[in-house]
Amino acid sequence: MAPEVDEGRSMDEIIERLTAKYSALSRERVVEVVDQVLASLQGAKVRDFVPVLVEREAKAILKPEAKAAKA
């Protein structure tokens, strides 16, 4: 059986990666987006993939914002 995913730790790691990747945006904005995406997945019965889904969706939101902030 696979070990359980520590979502809190995973979210912290995602926030760190996205803050570094999208340095044109504030850490607060990254945290806000990650929290919003995570909240949208609260009803998910299978939690194993939640961190992957959160990171993917957060990137989709943050990428155009970061591009606009650099322009």
C-alpha positions in Angstrom: 0.0 0.0 0.0 1.3 3.5 -0.9 2.0 5.9 1.9 -0.6 8.6 2.5 0.1 12.0 1.0 0.7 14.8 3.4 -1.3 17.5 1.7 -0.1 20.3 4.0 3.5 19.6 3.2 2.7 19.1 -0.5 1.0 22.5 -0.6 4.0 24.2 1.0 6.3 22.6 -1.6 3.9 23.7 -4.4 3.8 27.2 -3.1 7.6 27.3 -3.0 8.0 26.0 -6.5 5.4 28.4 -7.9 6.7 31.4 -6.1 10.1 30.7 -7.6 8.7 30.0 -11.1 6.5 33.1 -11.1 8.7 35.5 -9.4 6.8 38.5 -10.9 3.9 37.6 -8.6 3.8 38.0 -4.9 4.0 35.0 -2.6 0.6 36.1 -1.2 -0.9 35.8 -4.7 0.5 32.3 -5.1 -0.8 31.2 -1.7 -4.2 32.7 -2.6 -4.5 30.8 -5.9 -3.2 27.5 -4.3 -5.7 27.9 -1.5 -8.6 28.6 -3.9 -7.7 25.6 -6.1 -7.4 23.3 -3.0 -10.7 24.5 -1.7 -12.3 23.6 -5.0 -11.1 20.0 -4.6 -12.2 19.5 -1.0 -15.0 17.1 -2.0 -12.5 14.8 -3.9 -12.8 11.3 -2.5 -9.5 10.1 -3.8 -6.9 12.5 -2.3 -3.7 11.0 -3.8 -3.7 13.2 -6.8 -4.9 16.4 -5.2 -1.4 18.0 -5.0 -0.8 17.3 -8.7 -4.2 18.7 -9.7 -3.7 21.8 -7.5 -0.3 22.5 -9.0 -1.5 22.0 -12.5 -4.5 24.3 -12.1 -2.5 26.9 -10.1 0.0 27.1 -13.0 -2.8 27.6 -15.5 -4.0 30.6 -13.5 -0.6 32.1 -12.5 1.2 31.8 -15.8 -0.8 34.5 -17.7 -0.8 36.7 -14.6 3.0 36.5 -14.4 3.3 37.2 -18.1 1.2 40.3 -17.8 3.1 41.4 -14.8 6.4 41.3 -16.7 5.0 43.2 -19.6 
